[in-house]
Amino acid sequence: MQPVRVGKDQILALYRRILRTHRAFPPELRYMGDQYARDEFRRHQHVDNAVFISQFYEQWRFYADEMERQHKSGAVQGRPLDPAVLDQMNDQQIGQLWELRKEAKKPKEI
């Protein structure tokens, strides 16, 4: 099965959609979400591997769909991480996930 071709314009539109979705978050979560998305999209902006680009796009599209669905339903943001997904992560990704978790669990500053 060949990867779906994803153009730069589609990726930019998805990035903007993600930032719009984050507007519904509380300010501290919005900042963290915007920063994480910005860093990931910048980090991968010069990748030319079509398979990777397709997977990157699909995962972020799923994220945007999920955040929009949760916001519309009034559900709590987030969902349990599938253990199969965790098993596929490399050490760097697990480290990023751990840092994200620590940041999310920090007490609110008043």
Biopython code that builds the backbone (N, CA, C, O; Angstrom):
import numpy as np
from Bio.PDB.StructureBuilder import StructureBuilder

atoms = [
    (1, "MET", "N", (0.839, -1.180, 0.000)),
    (1, "MET", "CA", (0.000, 0.000, 0.000)),
    (1, "MET", "C", (0.884, 1.243, 0.000)),
    (1, "MET", "O", (1.754, 1.392, 0.858)),
    (2, "GLN", "N", (0.662, 2.123, -0.952)),
    (2, "GLN", "CA", (1.459, 3.334, -1.069)),
    (2, "GLN", "C", (0.929, 4.401, -0.118)),
    (2, "GLN", "O", (-0.275, 4.485, 0.123)),
    (3, "PRO", "N", (1.844, 5.223, 0.424)),
    (3, "PRO", "CA", (1.387, 6.288, 1.316)),
    (3, "PRO", "C", (0.602, 7.338, 0.537)),
    (3, "PRO", "O", (0.836, 7.557, -0.652)),
    (4, "VAL", "N", (-0.317, 7.966, 1.217)),
    (4, "VAL", "CA", (-1.092, 9.041, 0.612)),
    (4, "VAL", "C", (-0.173, 10.250, 0.462)),
    (4, "VAL", "O", (0.529, 10.619, 1.403)),
    (5, "ARG", "N", (-0.178, 10.864, -0.719)),
    (5, "ARG", "CA", (0.662, 12.041, -0.955)),
    (5, "ARG", "C", (0.058, 13.229, -0.210)),
    (5, "ARG", "O", (-1.121, 13.544, -0.371)),
    (6, "VAL", "N", (0.859, 13.864, 0.583)),
    (6, "VAL", "CA", (0.409, 15.012, 1.358)),
    (6, "VAL", "C", (1.258, 16.208, 0.956)),
    (6, "VAL", "O", (2.486, 16.162, 1.035)),
    (7, "GLY", "N", (0.605, 17.272, 0.529)),
    (7, "GLY", "CA", (1.321, 18.467, 0.106)),
    (7, "GLY", "C", (1.568, 19.424, 1.256)),
    (7, "GLY", "O", (0.931, 19.335, 2.306)),
    (8, "LYS", "N", (2.503, 20.343, 1.046)),
    (8, "LYS", "CA", (2.840, 21.329, 2.074)),
    (8, "LYS", "C", (1.640, 22.194, 2.430)),
    (8, "LYS", "O", (1.490, 22.606, 3.581)),
    (9, "ASP", "N", (0.784, 22.473, 1.450)),
    (9, "ASP", "CA", (-0.399, 23.283, 1.731)),
    (9, "ASP", "C", (-1.360, 22.554, 2.669)),
    (9, "ASP", "O", (-1.997, 23.186, 3.511)),
    (10, "GLN", "N", (-1.469, 21.232, 2.534)),
    (10, "GLN", "CA", (-2.323, 20.445, 3.429)),
    (10, "GLN", "C", (-1.751, 20.431, 4.843)),
    (10, "GLN", "O", (-2.492, 20.519, 5.822)),
    (11, "ILE", "N", (-0.439, 20.322, 4.942)),
    (11, "ILE", "CA", (0.205, 20.304, 6.254)),
    (11, "ILE", "C", (0.036, 21.657, 6.937)),
    (11, "ILE", "O", (-0.250, 21.715, 8.133)),
    (12, "LEU", "N", (0.209, 22.743, 6.191)),
    (12, "LEU", "CA", (0.027, 24.080, 6.753)),
    (12, "LEU", "C", (-1.421, 24.287, 7.205)),
    (12, "LEU", "O", (-1.661, 24.856, 8.270)),
    (13, "ALA", "N", (-2.375, 23.833, 6.410)),
    (13, "ALA", "CA", (-3.788, 23.948, 6.786)),
    (13, "ALA", "C", (-4.072, 23.152, 8.062)),
    (13, "ALA", "O", (-4.825, 23.608, 8.923)),
    (14, "LEU", "N", (-3.476, 21.974, 8.184)),
    (14, "LEU", "CA", (-3.660, 21.160, 9.388)),
    (14, "LEU", "C", (-3.051, 21.858, 10.596)),
    (14, "LEU", "O", (-3.658, 21.885, 11.667)),
    (15, "TYR", "N", (-1.868, 22.417, 10.437)),
    (15, "TYR", "CA", (-1.209, 23.139, 11.529)),
    (15, "TYR", "C", (-2.102, 24.287, 12.016)),
    (15, "TYR", "O", (-2.279, 24.470, 13.220)),
    (16, "ARG", "N", (-2.652, 25.045, 11.093)),
    (16, "ARG", "CA", (-3.536, 26.154, 11.464)),
    (16, "ARG", "C", (-4.798, 25.643, 12.154)),
    (16, "ARG", "O", (-5.289, 26.260, 13.100)),
    (17, "ARG", "N", (-5.314, 24.528, 11.682)),
    (17, "ARG", "CA", (-6.505, 23.923, 12.305)),
    (17, "ARG", "C", (-6.209, 23.532, 13.750)),
    (17, "ARG", "O", (-7.037, 23.737, 14.637)),
    (18, "ILE", "N", (-5.031, 22.971, 13.979)),
    (18, "ILE", "CA", (-4.639, 22.574, 15.335)),
    (18, "ILE", "C", (-4.581, 23.799, 16.241)),
    (18, "ILE", "O", (-5.096, 23.769, 17.359)),
    (19, "LEU", "N", (-3.956, 24.875, 15.766)),
    (19, "LEU", "CA", (-3.875, 26.093, 16.577)),
    (19, "LEU", "C", (-5.266, 26.659, 16.864)),
    (19, "LEU", "O", (-5.517, 27.146, 17.966)),
    (20, "ARG", "N", (-6.169, 26.601, 15.888)),
    (20, "ARG", "CA", (-7.552, 27.053, 16.121)),
    (20, "ARG", "C", (-8.236, 26.177, 17.167)),
    (20, "ARG", "O", (-8.974, 26.677, 18.016)),
    (21, "THR", "N", (-7.991, 24.882, 17.103)),
    (21, "THR", "CA", (-8.578, 23.949, 18.068)),
    (21, "THR", "C", (-8.100, 24.264, 19.479)),
    (21, "THR", "O", (-8.864, 24.161, 20.439)),
    (22, "HIS", "N", (-6.839, 24.647, 19.601)),
    (22, "HIS", "CA", (-6.272, 24.952, 20.917)),
    (22, "HIS", "C", (-6.898, 26.193, 21.552)),
    (22, "HIS", "O", (-6.783, 26.380, 22.764)),
    (23, "ARG", "N", (-7.551, 27.037, 20.772)),
    (23, "ARG", "CA", (-8.179, 28.242, 21.328)),
    (23, "ARG", "C", (-9.240, 27.906, 22.370)),
    (23, "ARG", "O", (-9.550, 28.731, 23.229)),
    (24, "ALA", "N", (-9.794, 26.708, 22.299)),
    (24, "ALA", "CA", (-10.826, 26.291, 23.251)),
    (24, "ALA", "C", (-10.225, 25.814, 24.574)),
    (24, "ALA", "O", (-10.960, 25.593, 25.536)),
    (25, "PHE", "N", (-8.911, 25.654, 24.637)),
    (25, "PHE", "CA", (-8.241, 25.160, 25.840)),
    (25, "PHE", "C", (-8.107, 26.281, 26.875)),
    (25, "PHE", "O", (-8.140, 27.460, 26.525)),
    (26, "PRO", "N", (-7.956, 25.911, 28.143)),
    (26, "PRO", "CA", (-7.557, 26.909, 29.146)),
    (26, "PRO", "C", (-6.193, 27.488, 28.737)),
    (26, "PRO", "O", (-5.413, 26.802, 28.076)),
    (27, "PRO", "N", (-5.896, 28.732, 29.119)),
    (27, "PRO", "CA", (-4.673, 29.401, 28.639)),
    (27, "PRO", "C", (-3.384, 28.602, 28.790)),
    (27, "PRO", "O", (-2.576, 28.564, 27.862)),
    (28, "GLU", "N", (-3.175, 27.962, 29.940)),
    (28, "GLU", "CA", (-1.913, 27.230, 30.138)),
    (28, "GLU", "C", (-1.827, 25.995, 29.235)),
    (28, "GLU", "O", (-0.746, 25.657, 28.752)),
    (29, "LEU", "N", (-2.952, 25.325, 29.006)),
    (29, "LEU", "CA", (-2.945, 24.176, 28.096)),
    (29, "LEU", "C", (-2.811, 24.631, 26.648)),
    (29, "LEU", "O", (-2.165, 23.968, 25.837)),
    (30, "ARG", "N", (-3.421, 25.756, 26.336)),
    (30, "ARG", "CA", (-3.303, 26.293, 24.974)),
    (30, "ARG", "C", (-1.844, 26.609, 24.663)),
    (30, "ARG", "O", (-1.337, 26.249, 23.601)),
    (31, "TYR", "N", (-1.177, 27.278, 25.588)),
    (31, "TYR", "CA", (0.229, 27.627, 25.378)),
    (31, "TYR", "C", (1.070, 26.368, 25.179)),
    (31, "TYR", "O", (1.873, 26.286, 24.250)),
    (32, "MET", "N", (0.875, 25.387, 26.064)),
    (32, "MET", "CA", (1.650, 24.148, 25.972)),
    (32, "MET", "C", (1.346, 23.418, 24.661)),
    (32, "MET", "O", (2.264, 22.933, 23.999)),
    (33, "GLY", "N", (0.072, 23.335, 24.282)),
    (33, "GLY", "CA", (-0.305, 22.662, 23.045)),
    (33, "GLY", "C", (0.238, 23.362, 21.813)),
    (33, "GLY", "O", (0.740, 22.721, 20.890)),
    (34, "ASP", "N", (0.130, 24.696, 21.807)),
    (34, "ASP", "CA", (0.656, 25.468, 20.675)),
    (34, "ASP", "C", (2.164, 25.279, 20.547)),
    (34, "ASP", "O", (2.683, 25.068, 19.451)),
    (35, "GLN", "N", (2.858, 25.357, 21.678)),
    (35, "GLN", "CA", (4.315, 25.230, 21.662)),
    (35, "GLN", "C", (4.734, 23.842, 21.172)),
    (35, "GLN", "O", (5.653, 23.717, 20.361)),
    (36, "TYR", "N", (4.064, 22.810, 21.661)),
    (36, "TYR", "CA", (4.417, 21.446, 21.262)),
    (36, "TYR", "C", (4.171, 21.240, 19.763)),
    (36, "TYR", "O", (5.020, 20.696, 19.058)),
    (37, "ALA", "N", (3.012, 21.677, 19.290)),
    (37, "ALA", "CA", (2.702, 21.528, 17.860)),
    (37, "ALA", "C", (3.704, 22.315, 17.018)),
    (37, "ALA", "O", (4.210, 21.808, 16.016)),
    (38, "ARG", "N", (3.988, 23.549, 17.422)),
    (38, "ARG", "CA", (4.937, 24.382, 16.673)),
    (38, "ARG", "C", (6.300, 23.696, 16.585)),
    (38, "ARG", "O", (6.906, 23.638, 15.515)),
    (39, "ASP", "N", (6.776, 23.177, 17.720)),
    (39, "ASP", "CA", (8.081, 22.504, 17.741)),
    (39, "ASP", "C", (8.095, 21.269, 16.843)),
    (39, "ASP", "O", (9.052, 21.056, 16.100)),
    (40, "GLU", "N", (7.049, 20.462, 16.907)),
    (40, "GLU", "CA", (6.992, 19.241, 16.097)),
    (40, "GLU", "C", (6.921, 19.552, 14.601)),
    (40, "GLU", "O", (7.609, 18.922, 13.797)),
    (41, "PHE", "N", (6.097, 20.512, 14.239)),
    (41, "PHE", "CA", (5.975, 20.851, 12.821)),
    (41, "PHE", "C", (7.274, 21.469, 12.299)),
    (41, "PHE", "O", (7.682, 21.189, 11.172)),
    (42, "ARG", "N", (7.921, 22.301, 13.106)),
    (42, "ARG", "CA", (9.209, 22.872, 12.686)),
    (42, "ARG", "C", (10.273, 21.798, 12.563)),
    (42, "ARG", "O", (11.042, 21.778, 11.602)),
    (43, "ARG", "N", (10.314, 20.907, 13.541)),
    (43, "ARG", "CA", (11.329, 19.854, 13.562)),
    (43, "ARG", "C", (11.239, 18.967, 12.319)),
    (43, "ARG", "O", (12.253, 18.448, 11.850)),
    (44, "HIS", "N", (10.053, 18.799, 11.796)),
    (44, "HIS", "CA", (9.858, 17.887, 10.666)),
    (44, "HIS", "C", (9.574, 18.609, 9.350)),
    (44, "HIS", "O", (9.148, 17.974, 8.384)),
    (45, "GLN", "N", (9.797, 19.902, 9.294)),
    (45, "GLN", "CA", (9.425, 20.662, 8.102)),
    (45, "GLN", "C", (10.263, 20.327, 6.875)),
    (45, "GLN", "O", (9.796, 20.534, 5.755)),
    (46, "HIS", "N", (11.466, 19.825, 7.040)),
    (46, "HIS", "CA", (12.312, 19.532, 5.876)),
    (46, "HIS", "C", (12.421, 18.035, 5.567)),
    (46, "HIS", "O", (13.260, 17.630, 4.762)),
    (47, "VAL", "N", (11.594, 17.226, 6.189)),
    (47, "VAL", "CA", (11.594, 15.791, 5.925)),
    (47, "VAL", "C", (11.030, 15.557, 4.527)),
    (47, "VAL", "O", (10.043, 16.180, 4.137)),
    (48, "ASP", "N", (11.665, 14.652, 3.773)),
    (48, "ASP", "CA", (11.169, 14.380, 2.417)),
    (48, "ASP", "C", (10.762, 12.919, 2.211)),
    (48, "ASP", "O", (10.506, 12.506, 1.080)),
    (49, "ASN", "N", (10.702, 12.145, 3.275)),
    (49, "ASN", "CA", (10.278, 10.750, 3.219)),
    (49, "ASN", "C", (8.745, 10.710, 3.154)),
    (49, "ASN", "O", (8.072, 11.065, 4.122)),
    (50, "ALA", "N", (8.202, 10.284, 2.024)),
    (50, "ALA", "CA", (6.750, 10.308, 1.797)),
    (50, "ALA", "C", (5.983, 9.467, 2.813)),
    (50, "ALA", "O", (4.890, 9.849, 3.231)),
    (51, "VAL", "N", (6.537, 8.339, 3.210)),
    (51, "VAL", "CA", (5.861, 7.481, 4.192)),
    (51, "VAL", "C", (5.782, 8.204, 5.534)),
    (51, "VAL", "O", (4.730, 8.228, 6.173)),
    (52, "PHE", "N", (6.901, 8.791, 5.953)),
    (52, "PHE", "CA", (6.923, 9.511, 7.224)),
    (52, "PHE", "C", (5.954, 10.689, 7.190)),
    (52, "PHE", "O", (5.192, 10.897, 8.134)),
    (53, "ILE", "N", (5.982, 11.453, 6.114)),
    (53, "ILE", "CA", (5.110, 12.624, 5.994)),
    (53, "ILE", "C", (3.645, 12.209, 6.082)),
    (53, "ILE", "O", (2.848, 12.866, 6.753)),
    (54, "SER", "N", (3.296, 11.134, 5.412)),
    (54, "SER", "CA", (1.922, 10.640, 5.434)),
    (54, "SER", "C", (1.507, 10.237, 6.854)),
    (54, "SER", "O", (0.412, 10.573, 7.305)),
    (55, "GLN", "N", (2.389, 9.517, 7.553)),
    (55, "GLN", "CA", (2.085, 9.095, 8.926)),
    (55, "GLN", "C", (2.005, 10.295, 9.868)),
    (55, "GLN", "O", (1.117, 10.370, 10.717)),
    (56, "PHE", "N", (2.935, 11.225, 9.712)),
    (56, "PHE", "CA", (2.950, 12.446, 10.517)),
    (56, "PHE", "C", (1.631, 13.196, 10.344)),
    (56, "PHE", "O", (1.012, 13.616, 11.321)),
    (57, "TYR", "N", (1.212, 13.356, 9.096)),
    (57, "TYR", "CA", (-0.027, 14.062, 8.788)),
    (57, "TYR", "C", (-1.232, 13.340, 9.401)),
    (57, "TYR", "O", (-2.087, 13.968, 10.024)),
    (58, "GLU", "N", (-1.290, 12.036, 9.222)),
    (58, "GLU", "CA", (-2.436, 11.270, 9.726)),
    (58, "GLU", "C", (-2.529, 11.327, 11.250)),
    (58, "GLU", "O", (-3.624, 11.457, 11.796)),
    (59, "GLN", "N", (-1.397, 11.231, 11.936)),
    (59, "GLN", "CA", (-1.419, 11.282, 13.398)),
    (59, "GLN", "C", (-1.867, 12.650, 13.901)),
    (59, "GLN", "O", (-2.650, 12.732, 14.848)),
    (60, "TRP", "N", (-1.388, 13.713, 13.289)),
    (60, "TRP", "CA", (-1.806, 15.051, 13.707)),
    (60, "TRP", "C", (-3.255, 15.328, 13.301)),
    (60, "TRP", "O", (-3.961, 16.048, 14.006)),
    (61, "ARG", "N", (-3.699, 14.777, 12.195)),
    (61, "ARG", "CA", (-5.104, 14.935, 11.798)),
    (61, "ARG", "C", (-6.005, 14.227, 12.807)),
    (61, "ARG", "O", (-7.050, 14.747, 13.197)),
    (62, "PHE", "N", (-5.584, 13.028, 13.222)),
    (62, "PHE", "CA", (-6.341, 12.297, 14.237)),
    (62, "PHE", "C", (-6.413, 13.117, 15.528)),
    (62, "PHE", "O", (-7.466, 13.198, 16.160)),
    (63, "TYR", "N", (-5.297, 13.719, 15.911)),
    (63, "TYR", "CA", (-5.260, 14.559, 17.111)),
    (63, "TYR", "C", (-6.258, 15.720, 16.983)),
    (63, "TYR", "O", (-7.036, 15.977, 17.902)),
    (64, "ALA", "N", (-6.233, 16.412, 15.846)),
    (64, "ALA", "CA", (-7.137, 17.544, 15.638)),
    (64, "ALA", "C", (-8.599, 17.085, 15.678)),
    (64, "ALA", "O", (-9.440, 17.735, 16.298)),
    (65, "ASP", "N", (-8.894, 15.975, 15.021)),
    (65, "ASP", "CA", (-10.261, 15.429, 15.035)),
    (65, "ASP", "C", (-10.698, 15.115, 16.462)),
    (65, "ASP", "O", (-11.811, 15.448, 16.867)),
    (66, "GLU", "N", (-9.816, 14.475, 17.216)),
    (66, "GLU", "CA", (-10.120, 14.067, 18.591)),
    (66, "GLU", "C", (-10.347, 15.290, 19.486)),
    (66, "GLU", "O", (-11.288, 15.308, 20.280)),
    (67, "MET", "N", (-9.508, 16.293, 19.365)),
    (67, "MET", "CA", (-9.662, 17.498, 20.186)),
    (67, "MET", "C", (-10.959, 18.229, 19.843)),
    (67, "MET", "O", (-11.648, 18.719, 20.738)),
    (68, "GLU", "N", (-11.295, 18.307, 18.565)),
    (68, "GLU", "CA", (-12.550, 18.946, 18.161)),
    (68, "GLU", "C", (-13.748, 18.152, 18.676)),
    (68, "GLU", "O", (-14.722, 18.733, 19.154)),
    (69, "ARG", "N", (-13.675, 16.839, 18.580)),
    (69, "ARG", "CA", (-14.773, 15.987, 19.054)),
    (69, "ARG", "C", (-14.971, 16.160, 20.558)),
    (69, "ARG", "O", (-16.097, 16.306, 21.032)),
    (70, "GLN", "N", (-13.868, 16.143, 21.302)),
    (70, "GLN", "CA", (-13.969, 16.283, 22.751)),
    (70, "GLN", "C", (-14.512, 17.652, 23.141)),
    (70, "GLN", "O", (-15.309, 17.770, 24.072)),
    (71, "HIS", "N", (-14.080, 18.675, 22.432)),
    (71, "HIS", "CA", (-14.554, 20.026, 22.748)),
    (71, "HIS", "C", (-16.057, 20.148, 22.482)),
    (71, "HIS", "O", (-16.789, 20.715, 23.293)),
    (72, "LYS", "N", (-16.510, 19.621, 21.356)),
    (72, "LYS", "CA", (-17.931, 19.711, 21.007)),
    (72, "LYS", "C", (-18.802, 18.923, 21.975)),
    (72, "LYS", "O", (-19.933, 19.318, 22.260)),
    (73, "SER", "N", (-18.278, 17.805, 22.483)),
    (73, "SER", "CA", (-19.070, 16.975, 23.391)),
    (73, "SER", "C", (-18.953, 17.430, 24.840)),
    (73, "SER", "O", (-19.686, 16.953, 25.706)),
    (74, "GLY", "N", (-18.035, 18.349, 25.104)),
    (74, "GLY", "CA", (-17.829, 18.810, 26.472)),
    (74, "GLY", "C", (-17.042, 17.832, 27.318)),
    (74, "GLY", "O", (-16.979, 17.980, 28.539)),
    (75, "ALA", "N", (-16.441, 16.838, 26.691)),
    (75, "ALA", "CA", (-15.674, 15.825, 27.419)),
    (75, "ALA", "C", (-14.357, 16.405, 27.921)),
    (75, "ALA", "O", (-13.874, 17.423, 27.426)),
    (76, "VAL", "N", (-13.801, 15.740, 28.901)),
    (76, "VAL", "CA", (-12.484, 16.108, 29.409)),
    (76, "VAL", "C", (-11.465, 15.887, 28.304)),
    (76, "VAL", "O", (-11.528, 14.893, 27.579)),
    (77, "GLN", "N", (-10.525, 16.817, 28.178)),
    (77, "GLN", "CA", (-9.523, 16.656, 27.137)),
    (77, "GLN", "C", (-8.545, 15.555, 27.519)),
    (77, "GLN", "O", (-8.060, 15.480, 28.648)),
    (78, "GLY", "N", (-8.277, 14.711, 26.543)),
    (78, "GLY", "CA", (-7.337, 13.616, 26.745)),
    (78, "GLY", "C", (-8.032, 12.271, 26.682)),
    (78, "GLY", "O", (-9.259, 12.176, 26.705)),
    (79, "ARG", "N", (-7.221, 11.247, 26.602)),
    (79, "ARG", "CA", (-7.725, 9.878, 26.614)),
    (79, "ARG", "C", (-6.560, 8.978, 26.991)),
    (79, "ARG", "O", (-5.403, 9.372, 26.837)),
    (80, "PRO", "N", (-6.841, 7.784, 27.480)),
    (80, "PRO", "CA", (-5.749, 6.874, 27.843)),
    (80, "PRO", "C", (-4.900, 6.515, 26.624)),
    (80, "PRO", "O", (-5.408, 6.379, 25.511)),
    (81, "LEU", "N", (-3.615, 6.368, 26.857)),
    (81, "LEU", "CA", (-2.697, 5.992, 25.791)),
    (81, "LEU", "C", (-2.762, 4.488, 25.576)),
    (81, "LEU", "O", (-2.646, 3.713, 26.526)),
    (82, "ASP", "N", (-2.944, 4.086, 24.348)),
    (82, "ASP", "CA", (-2.987, 2.674, 23.987)),
    (82, "ASP", "C", (-1.619, 2.046, 24.264)),
    (82, "ASP", "O", (-0.615, 2.539, 23.748)),
    (83, "PRO", "N", (-1.547, 0.977, 25.060)),
    (83, "PRO", "CA", (-0.261, 0.336, 25.356)),
    (83, "PRO", "C", (0.499, -0.097, 24.100)),
    (83, "PRO", "O", (1.730, -0.099, 24.099)),
    (84, "ALA", "N", (-0.207, -0.459, 23.046)),
    (84, "ALA", "CA", (0.461, -0.857, 21.801)),
    (84, "ALA", "C", (1.213, 0.325, 21.196)),
    (84, "ALA", "O", (2.289, 0.152, 20.624)),
    (85, "VAL", "N", (0.650, 1.519, 21.321)),
    (85, "VAL", "CA", (1.321, 2.723, 20.818)),
    (85, "VAL", "C", (2.564, 3.000, 21.649)),
    (85, "VAL", "O", (3.619, 3.331, 21.109)),
    (86, "LEU", "N", (2.439, 2.866, 22.951)),
    (86, "LEU", "CA", (3.577, 3.079, 23.844)),
    (86, "LEU", "C", (4.712, 2.108, 23.533)),
    (86, "LEU", "O", (5.881, 2.493, 23.566)),
    (87, "ASP", "N", (4.383, 0.871, 23.237)),
    (87, "ASP", "CA", (5.401, -0.135, 22.903)),
    (87, "ASP", "C", (6.160, 0.211, 21.629)),
    (87, "ASP", "O", (7.309, -0.201, 21.469)),
    (88, "GLN", "N", (5.546, 0.954, 20.726)),
    (88, "GLN", "CA", (6.185, 1.312, 19.460)),
    (88, "GLN", "C", (7.059, 2.559, 19.566)),
    (88, "GLN", "O", (7.802, 2.875, 18.637)),
    (89, "MET", "N", (6.977, 3.265, 20.686)),
    (89, "MET", "CA", (7.740, 4.507, 20.839)),
    (89, "MET", "C", (9.203, 4.220, 21.140)),
    (89, "MET", "O", (9.541, 3.249, 21.816)),
    (90, "ASN", "N", (10.069, 5.099, 20.614)),
    (90, "ASN", "CA", (11.487, 4.979, 20.940)),
    (90, "ASN", "C", (11.769, 5.751, 22.234)),
    (90, "ASN", "O", (10.881, 6.410, 22.775)),
    (91, "ASP", "N", (13.006, 5.664, 22.724)),
    (91, "ASP", "CA", (13.353, 6.292, 24.002)),
    (91, "ASP", "C", (13.137, 7.804, 23.989)),
    (91, "ASP", "O", (12.694, 8.379, 24.983)),
    (92, "GLN", "N", (13.448, 8.442, 22.871)),
    (92, "GLN", "CA", (13.276, 9.892, 22.779)),
    (92, "GLN", "C", (11.794, 10.262, 22.879)),
    (92, "GLN", "O", (11.436, 11.220, 23.565)),
    (93, "GLN", "N", (10.949, 9.515, 22.207)),
    (93, "GLN", "CA", (9.516, 9.794, 22.243)),
    (93, "GLN", "C", (8.953, 9.576, 23.647)),
    (93, "GLN", "O", (8.114, 10.348, 24.111)),
    (94, "ILE", "N", (9.413, 8.531, 24.314)),
    (94, "ILE", "CA", (8.959, 8.269, 25.683)),
    (94, "ILE", "C", (9.414, 9.402, 26.600)),
    (94, "ILE", "O", (8.674, 9.831, 27.485)),
    (95, "GLY", "N", (10.635, 9.881, 26.379)),
    (95, "GLY", "CA", (11.133, 11.019, 27.155)),
    (95, "GLY", "C", (10.284, 12.263, 26.943)),
    (95, "GLY", "O", (9.973, 12.976, 27.897)),
    (96, "GLN", "N", (9.908, 12.527, 25.696)),
    (96, "GLN", "CA", (9.054, 13.678, 25.398)),
    (96, "GLN", "C", (7.689, 13.520, 26.066)),
    (96, "GLN", "O", (7.136, 14.479, 26.606)),
    (97, "LEU", "N", (7.165, 12.323, 26.024)),
    (97, "LEU", "CA", (5.874, 12.051, 26.647)),
    (97, "LEU", "C", (5.951, 12.278, 28.155)),
    (97, "LEU", "O", (5.035, 12.843, 28.753)),
    (98, "TRP", "N", (7.040, 11.837, 28.760)),
    (98, "TRP", "CA", (7.230, 12.006, 30.203)),
    (98, "TRP", "C", (7.308, 13.496, 30.553)),
    (98, "TRP", "O", (6.698, 13.937, 31.528)),
    (99, "GLU", "N", (8.059, 14.271, 29.758)),
    (99, "GLU", "CA", (8.175, 15.714, 30.002)),
    (99, "GLU", "C", (6.815, 16.394, 29.851)),
    (99, "GLU", "O", (6.471, 17.282, 30.631)),
    (100, "LEU", "N", (6.061, 15.983, 28.867)),
    (100, "LEU", "CA", (4.726, 16.526, 28.652)),
    (100, "LEU", "C", (3.822, 16.209, 29.844)),
    (100, "LEU", "O", (3.053, 17.059, 30.293)),
    (101, "ARG", "N", (3.921, 15.001, 30.341)),
    (101, "ARG", "CA", (3.126, 14.585, 31.499)),
    (101, "ARG", "C", (3.491, 15.413, 32.726)),
    (101, "ARG", "O", (2.611, 15.884, 33.447)),
    (102, "LYS", "N", (4.800, 15.590, 32.961)),
    (102, "LYS", "CA", (5.249, 16.391, 34.110)),
    (102, "LYS", "C", (4.720, 17.819, 34.008)),
    (102, "LYS", "O", (4.257, 18.391, 34.994)),
    (103, "GLU", "N", (4.795, 18.384, 32.810)),
    (103, "GLU", "CA", (4.332, 19.758, 32.596)),
    (103, "GLU", "C", (2.828, 19.865, 32.844)),
    (103, "GLU", "O", (2.358, 20.837, 33.436)),
    (104, "ALA", "N", (2.089, 18.878, 32.397)),
    (104, "ALA", "CA", (0.637, 18.896, 32.562)),
    (104, "ALA", "C", (0.225, 18.716, 34.017)),
    (104, "ALA", "O", (-0.834, 19.196, 34.422)),
    (105, "LYS", "N", (1.048, 18.032, 34.807)),
    (105, "LYS", "CA", (0.716, 17.754, 36.203)),
    (105, "LYS", "C", (1.191, 18.845, 37.162)),
    (105, "LYS", "O", (0.892, 18.786, 38.354)),
    (106, "LYS", "N", (1.931, 19.846, 36.657)),
    (106, "LYS", "CA", (2.422, 20.918, 37.526)),
    (106, "LYS", "C", (1.248, 21.649, 38.161)),
    (106, "LYS", "O", (0.223, 21.874, 37.518)),
    (107, "PRO", "N", (1.408, 22.019, 39.436)),
    (107, "PRO", "CA", (0.339, 22.809, 40.061)),
    (107, "PRO", "C", (0.227, 24.175, 39.387)),
    (107, "PRO", "O", (1.218, 24.736, 38.918)),
    (108, "LYS", "N", (-0.976, 24.688, 39.348)),
    (108, "LYS", "CA", (-1.199, 26.002, 38.739)),
    (108, "LYS", "C", (-0.561, 27.076, 39.613)),
    (108, "LYS", "O", (-0.677, 27.055, 40.838)),
    (109, "GLU", "N", (0.117, 28.021, 38.950)),
    (109, "GLU", "CA", (0.704, 29.146, 39.677)),
    (109, "GLU", "C", (-0.336, 30.245, 39.801)),
    (109, "GLU", "O", (-1.058, 30.555, 38.854)),
    (110, "ILE", "N", (-0.395, 30.820, 40.978)),
    (110, "ILE", "CA", (-1.393, 31.877, 41.226)),
    (110, "ILE", "C", (-0.713, 33.222, 41.265)),
    (110, "ILE", "O", (-1.374, 34.242, 41.461)),
]
sb = StructureBuilder()
sb.init_structure("model")
sb.init_model(0)
sb.init_chain("A")
sb.init_seg("    ")
for serial, (resi, resn, name, xyz) in enumerate(atoms, 1):
    if name == "N":
        sb.init_residue(resn, " ", resi, " ")
    sb.init_atom(name, np.array(xyz, "f"), 0.0, 1.0, " ", f" {name:<3s}", serial, name[0])
structure = sb.get_structure()
